[in-house]
Amino acid sequence: MISTRAPHVLLAAIAMIGLSTVALAQGKSKNRGKLVDQRDQAEGWYLPVHGHVMADGDKAGEVDMVLYKDNVELGKLKSDKSGRFELELDIDQFYTVRLIKEGYQEKMLYIDTSLPKDLVKYPDYECYVNLQKPNAQGVDPFYTDFPSAIVKWEEAQGGFYHSEHYLSHIQTRLAGIASATF
C-alpha cells in the first residue's frame, strides 16, 4: 500500500529547511563583515603588519629581515625593492623582527600580539622604521642588543602602537643624541 502522507511530510521538511536557510541568511546580513562573536570561535587569528623601512630618511631599497617567535628563528625574509614588507603574526604571541641593511645600524622590533580576550575586531599595525648609519661617538654599546621598539596593544588608542617612552630612551642611547627617530 502506498501512503499519500509521505509526499506531504517531504514537502513540509523541504519548507522547514528553506525557512531555516532564510533565517540564517537574514542573521548573516545583520552581522555583515563580522565573522565571529568571540576569538575562540575561529582559528588562525593574526595581526597584519605593514612595514615601511627608510634609510637616513630616503628609500631603503631591499632590507634583510629575520623573524623570531619566542626567541626561536622562524626564517629569513626580504622587503621589496622600496623597503616595504608585510607580515601576518599569530595573535597572543611574542615576535622579534630584525631589520638588517649593510652600512646601517641594525634595528629590532619586539611585537607582542596579545589582545583582550573579548576583542574580535582590531586595526592592522602600520610600522615605519628609519635605519641610520652607525654613530660610534657617544653610543653606549650596552643598548645595541635591545629592540629599537616595543609594540603592543594599547587600549586607550584602540590599536597596536610602540611605546613612545621606550623608543625615545633606546634611540637616544643608540644614536648618542638627545632626540630620537624610529
KEVEXDREN-414852 format. One record per atom (N, C-alpha, C): atom name; x, y, z. Coordinates in steps of 0.001 Angstrom, whole numbers, plus 500000, padded with zeros to 6 digits. Layout:
   name     east    north       up
     CA        X        Y        Z
...
***
This chain:
   name     east    north       up
      N   500836   498844   500000
     CA   500000   500000   500000
      C   500899   501242   500000
      N   500596   502250   499214
     CA   501353   503481   499116
      C   500654   504538   499955
      N   501434   505179   500793
     CA   500878   506205   501678
      C   500832   507534   500942
      N   499760   508232   501056
     CA   499631   509568   500466
      C   500198   510629   501395
      N   500525   510249   502594
     CA   501060   511173   503593
      C   502549   511468   503376
      N   503292   510541   502808
     CA   504738   510689   502627
      C   505105   511935   501825
      N   504451   512246   500685
     CA   504828   513458   499957
      C   504591   514725   500772
      N   503565   514756   501619
     CA   503293   515947   502440
      C   504382   516139   503493
      N   504844   515038   504072
     CA   505916   515116   505073
      C   507192   515617   504416
      N   507482   515112   503223
     CA   508666   515537   502488
      C   508581   517024   502142
      N   507414   517478   501687
     CA   507230   518895   501363
      C   507377   519770   502603
      N   506862   519308   503737
     CA   506991   520066   504985
      C   508460   520175   505399
      N   509195   519093   505252
     CA   510623   519103   505612
      C   511386   520072   504715
      N   511091   520067   503415
     CA   511755   520982   502482
      C   511417   522426   502838
      N   510176   522693   503201
     CA   509763   524047   503583
      C   510506   524506   504835
      N   510675   523607   505818
     CA   511387   523949   507060
      C   512855   524269   506768
      N   513474   523480   505885
     CA   514873   523740   505520
      C   514978   525093   504834
      N   514028   525403   503958
     CA   514019   526691   503268
      C   513880   527849   504228
      N   512994   527733   505211
     CA   512820   528792   506211
      C   514074   528956   507057
      N   514716   527862   507420
     CA   515953   527928   508210
      C   517045   528636   507430
      N   517142   528338   506137
     CA   518143   528979   505292
      C   517890   530476   505204
      N   516626   530887   505051
     CA   516291   532309   505002
      C   516643   532981   506323
      N   516340   532329   507446
     CA   516652   532900   508761
      C   518155   533057   508930
      N   518938   532060   508503
     CA   520394   532162   508589
      C   520910   533292   507721
      N   520380   533421   506516
     CA   520816   534482   505610
      C   520499   535852   506196
      N   519312   535994   506814
     CA   518953   537269   507427
      C   519862   537563   508608
      N   520200   536543   509388
     CA   521105   536735   510521
      C   522478   537172   510059
      N   522950   536600   508944
     CA   524259   536983   508423
      C   524243   538405   507899
      N   523150   538843   507303
     CA   523126   540204   506774
      C   523171   541230   507893
      N   522657   540893   509071
     CA   522727   541814   510211
      C   524156   541969   510700
      N   524964   540904   510602
     CA   526343   540930   511084
      C   527333   540991   509924
      N   526967   541609   508838
     CA   527836   541663   507669
      C   529219   542179   508056
      N   530259   541463   507626
     CA   531629   541857   507919
      C   532139   541312   509234
      N   531314   540747   510063
     CA   531741   540204   511347
      C   531664   538686   511260
      N   532810   538031   511266
     CA   532848   536592   511069
      C   532469   535810   512316
      N   532873   536299   513470
     CA   532622   535594   514723
      C   532296   536602   515811
      N   531744   536098   516910
     CA   531450   536947   518057
      C   532553   536890   519114
      N   533327   535815   519120
     CA   534403   535646   520092
      C   535619   535060   519385
      N   536818   535380   519885
     CA   538032   534877   519246
      C   538144   533367   519327
      N   537591   532729   520357
     CA   537727   531277   520459
      C   536841   530533   519464
      N   536063   531262   518653
     CA   535221   530628   517637
      C   535984   530414   516328
      N   537182   530908   516220
     CA   537933   530781   514965
      C   539401   530508   515257
      N   540022   529808   514345
     CA   541457   529568   514437
      C   542156   530437   513414
      N   543441   530644   513628
     CA   544216   531374   512640
      C   544115   532880   512741
      N   543788   533412   513902
     CA   543735   534862   514068
      C   545145   535404   513978
      N   545298   536515   513284
     CA   546628   537095   513133
      C   546547   538614   513064
      N   547694   539220   513304
     CA   547835   540672   513201
      C   548548   540985   511894
      N   547892   541680   510962
     CA   548583   542123   509748
      C   549521   543283   510086
      N   550779   543174   509696
     CA   551781   544213   509915
      C   552218   544716   508545
      N   552111   546027   508336
     CA   552542   546668   507087
      C   553751   547536   507430
      N   554929   547121   506964
     CA   556161   547818   507310
      C   556705   548668   506179
      N   557295   549794   506556
     CA   557917   550724   505623
      C   559291   551077   506204
      N   560355   550687   505515
     CA   561711   550938   506012
      C   562360   552026   505166
      N   562930   552998   505857
     CA   563695   554070   505217
      C   565143   553952   505693
      N   566064   554564   504955
     CA   567479   554595   505343
      C   567925   556055   505315
      N   568178   556596   506478
     CA   568523   558017   506624
      C   567503   558916   505931
      N   566215   558566   506049
     CA   565138   559379   505518
      C   564832   559144   504046
      N   565611   558332   503353
     CA   565374   558014   501938
      C   564890   556582   501805
      N   564462   556207   500592
     CA   564062   554828   500357
      C   565220   553896   500714
      N   564907   552849   501429
     CA   565947   551940   501906
      C   566377   550942   500851
      N   565555   550711   499859
     CA   565830   549601   498949
      C   565533   548305   499681
      N   566063   547225   499191
     CA   565798   545916   499797
      C   566476   545799   501164
      N   565730   545308   502139
     CA   566218   545146   503513
      C   566071   543676   503898
      N   567116   543116   504503
     CA   567055   541742   505012
      C   566349   541750   506357
      N   565578   540707   506611
     CA   564863   540595   507884
      C   564990   539167   508403
      N   564980   539048   509720
     CA   564927   537743   510370
      C   563759   537800   511340
      N   562859   536810   511278
     CA   561670   536769   512124
      C   561842   535703   513198
      N   561583   536092   514448
     CA   561662   535180   515588
      C   560308   535140   516286
      N   559963   533966   516778
     CA   558772   533815   517617
      C   559259   533203   518925
      N   559027   533890   520028
     CA   559518   533452   521335
      C   561010   533120   521283
      N   561795   533986   520627
     CA   563248   533874   520519
      C   563723   532664   519721
      N   562839   532037   518963
     CA   563207   530939   518074
      C   563078   531457   516645
      N   564154   531352   515863
     CA   564128   531861   514496
      C   563129   531094   513643
      N   562224   531846   513007
     CA   561246   531257   512092
      C   561739   531281   510652
      N   562564   532265   510320
     CA   563076   532335   508959
      C   563595   533707   508596
      N   564223   533745   507421
     CA   564769   534986   506882
      C   563845   535471   505772
      N   563666   536784   505710
     CA   562776   537409   504729
      C   563487   538603   504116
      N   562914   539140   503067
     CA   563405   540378   502465
      C   562217   541299   502215
      N   562478   542580   502351
     CA   561451   543555   501969
      C   561427   543631   500444
      N   560487   544379   499895
     CA   560529   544597   498454
      C   561595   545652   498146
      N   561739   546031   496894
     CA   562807   546949   496483
      C   562654   548361   497021
      N   561470   548681   497539
     CA   561271   550018   498116
      C   561328   549996   499645
      N   561634   548831   500233
     CA   561738   548742   501685
      C   560433   548395   502383
      N   559425   548006   501634
     CA   558136   547639   502243
      C   558082   546142   502507
      N   557355   545784   503583
     CA   557140   544375   503887
      C   555795   544192   504561
      N   555297   542971   504510
     CA   554040   542626   505176
      C   554231   541321   505919
      N   553697   541275   507135
     CA   553750   540079   507967
      C   552349   539775   508483
      N   552099   538515   508756
     CA   550864   538092   509417
      C   551294   537330   510667
      N   551198   537991   511816
     CA   551689   537427   513072
      C   550533   536874   513894
      N   550657   535623   514334
     CA   549613   534995   515138
      C   549312   535827   516375
      N   548034   535874   516736
     CA   547594   536613   517922
      C   548061   535880   519191
      N   548282   536664   520246
     CA   548676   536173   521571
      C   550045   535487   521540
      N   550977   536077   520781
     CA   552347   535559   520681
      C   553329   536720   520837
      N   554618   536377   520904
     CA   555685   537371   521033
      C   556675   537181   519890
      N   556906   538251   519122
     CA   557773   538194   517950
      C   558870   539242   518047
      N   559987   538931   517401
     CA   561053   539895   517194
      C   561357   539910   515705
      N   561469   541107   515138
     CA   561819   541273   513734
      C   563129   542049   513689
      N   564158   541430   513119
     CA   565446   542111   512925
      C   565481   542690   511522
      N   565828   543956   511400
     CA   565946   544644   510116
      C   567422   544940   509881
      N   567951   544425   508778
     CA   569397   544479   508535
      C   569662   545023   507138
      N   570511   546036   507072
     CA   570956   546580   505788
      C   572413   546974   505957
      N   573239   546466   505047
     CA   574672   546740   505135
      C   574940   548246   505148
      N   575809   548657   506070
     CA   576166   550066   506192
      C   575270   550848   507138
      N   574258   550171   507735
     CA   573325   550843   508638
      C   573226   550089   509957
      N   572867   550820   510997
     CA   572645   550224   512315
      C   571450   549273   512249
      N   571634   548036   512678
     CA   570532   547070   512707
      C   569477   547538   513695
      N   568226   547258   513375
     CA   567141   547563   514315
      C   566314   546313   514542
      N   565794   546202   515760
     CA   564910   545097   516116
      C   563599   545665   516624
      N   562512   545018   516221
     CA   561194   545372   516714
      C   560678   544201   517529
      N   560220   544474   518723
     CA   559600   543449   519554
      C   558096   543693   519482
      N   557345   542670   519050
     CA   555903   542838   518864
      C   555151   541809   519697
      N   554384   542309   520655
     CA   553516   541480   521498
      C   552121   541555   520886
      N   551640   540436   520333
     CA   550344   540438   519635
      C   549182   540074   520551
      N   549385   540143   521856
     CA   548307   539826   522804
      C   547193   540862   522696
      N   545967   540362   522784
     CA   544770   541211   522723
      C   543852   540879   523885
      N   542974   541810   524270
     CA   541938   541465   525237
      C   541105   540300   524694
      N   540728   539373   525546
     CA   540045   538148   525123
      C   538718   538396   524398
      N   538021   539491   524710
     CA   536721   539743   524081
      C   536831   540565   522790
      N   538036   540940   522389
     CA   538220   541773   521208
      C   538280   540909   519947
      N   537383   541167   518981
     CA   537371   540401   517739
      C   537658   541268   516510
      N   537663   542578   516675
     CA   537936   543472   515562
      C   539010   544460   515995
      N   540076   544559   515199
     CA   541191   545425   515553
      C   541890   545857   514266
      N   542553   546999   514290
     CA   543211   547501   513076
      C   544559   546817   512823
      N   545013   546867   511568
     CA   546355   546408   511210
      C   547369   547326   511891
      N   548601   546855   511997
     CA   549672   547688   512553
      C   550519   548232   511409
      N   550616   549555   511328
     CA   551459   550234   510347
      C   552783   550566   511021
      N   553868   550118   510433
     CA   555182   550244   511040
      C   556108   551060   510139
      N   556711   552116   510669
     CA   557661   552949   509937
      C   558988   552921   510679
      N   560035   552492   509987
     CA   561356   552359   510605
      C   562357   553139   509766
      N   563212   553912   510435
     CA   564265   554653   509757
      C   565609   554106   510218
      N   566318   553426   509307
     CA   567655   552930   509620
      C   568639   554082   509506
      N   569636   554070   510376
     CA   570631   555131   510378
      C   572017   554540   510313
      N   572945   555305   509777
     CA   574341   554874   509762
      C   574833   554835   511204
      N   575724   553888   511491
     CA   576222   553802   512879
      C   576915   555097   513296
      N   576670   555482   514517
     CA   577289   556675   515090
      C   578127   556215   516267
      N   579389   555929   516015
     CA   580246   555357   517049
      C   580473   556317   518213
      N   580453   557580   517961
     CA   580731   558549   519007
      C   579521   558714   519927
      N   579697   558441   521198
     CA   578647   558646   522179
      C   577648   557509   522296
      N   577823   556400   521549
     CA   576894   555282   521619
      C   577309   554358   522757
      N   576362   554037   523599
     CA   576605   553077   524672
      C   576366   551682   524097
      N   577413   550854   523891
     CA   577258   549557   523239
      C   576334   548592   523986
      N   576085   548843   525257
     CA   575191   548001   526038
      C   573806   547941   525403
      N   573367   549036   524778
     CA   571998   549139   524254
      C   571825   548572   522846
      N   572910   548182   522170
     CA   572782   547722   520787
      C   572075   546378   520663
      N   571973   545601   521742
     CA   571267   544314   521703
      C   569794   544428   522087
      N   569347   545628   522403
     CA   567954   545826   522801
      C   567092   546114   521566
      N   565793   545759   521614
     CA   564907   546133   520499
      C   564838   547655   520355
      N   564679   548111   519120
     CA   564536   549541   518862
      C   563154   550035   519248
      N   562175   549124   519237
     CA   560807   549499   519600
      C   560091   548291   520194
      N   559208   548576   521131
     CA   558335   547562   521715
      C   556911   547924   521310
      N   556260   547007   520593
     CA   554918   547245   520067
      C   553949   546327   520792
      N   552820   546890   521232
     CA   551788   546083   521891
      C   550442   546782   521754
      N   549385   546063   522134
     CA   548034   546613   522103
      C   547915   547718   523139
      N   547413   548863   522712
     CA   547178   549996   523604
      C   545676   550249   523665
      N   545069   549903   524770
     CA   543621   550015   524941
      C   543133   551449   524694
      N   543825   552430   525259
     CA   543389   553822   525139
      C   543399   554312   523687
      N   544317   553784   522877
     CA   544422   554217   521483
      C   543676   553294   520526
      N   543233   552141   521021
     CA   542456   551213   520207
      C   543237   550558   519089
      N   544516   550275   519322
     CA   545328   549639   518287
      C   546692   549246   518806
      N   547513   548733   517905
     CA   548887   548373   518245
      C   549775   549585   518011
      N   550558   549930   519033
     CA   551447   551082   518958
      C   552745   550772   519682
      N   553801   551493   519283
     CA   555067   551347   520003
      C   555061   552259   521222
      N   555816   551861   522217
     CA   555943   552657   523432
      C   556815   553876   523138
      N   556248   555057   523190
     CA   556998   556295   522935
      C   558116   556491   523949
      N   557843   556199   525216
     CA   558855   556378   526263
      C   560055   555468   525998
      N   559791   554197   525747
     CA   560881   553254   525484
      C   561636   553653   524219
      N   560907   553972   523159
     CA   561529   554332   521894
      C   562473   555518   522056
      N   562006   556548   522702
     CA   562822   557739   522908
      C   564084   557402   523688
      N   563929   556618   524740
     CA   565075   556263   525581
      C   566100   555427   524806
      N   565665   554370   524147
     CA   566607   553462   523476
      C   567256   554137   522272
      N   566497   554924   521523
     CA   567077   555590   520358
      C   568081   556659   520772
      N   567834   557312   521863
     CA   568785   558286   522372
      C   570094   557591   522728
      N   570014   556439   523355
     CA   571209   555671   523726
      C   571947   555149   522502
      N   571193   554689   521494
     CA   571835   554150   520283
      C   572457   555249   519414
      N   571797   556376   519329
     CA   572280   557446   518473
      C   573284   558339   519188
      N   573256   558314   520512
     CA   574159   559168   521267
      C   573765   560629   521195
      N   572477   560893   520934
     CA   571985   562261   520820
      C   570751   562439   521694
      N   570312   563672   521841
     CA   569189   563960   522738
      C   567834   563657   522113
      N   567707   563668   520781
     CA   566414   563373   520167
      C   566529   562086   519367
      N   565426   561381   519213
     CA   565466   560085   518545
      C   564388   559986   517477
      N   564635   559157   516491
     CA   563631   558843   515474
      C   563494   557339   515397
      N   562319   556892   514991
     CA   562053   555448   514878
      C   562145   555041   513459
***
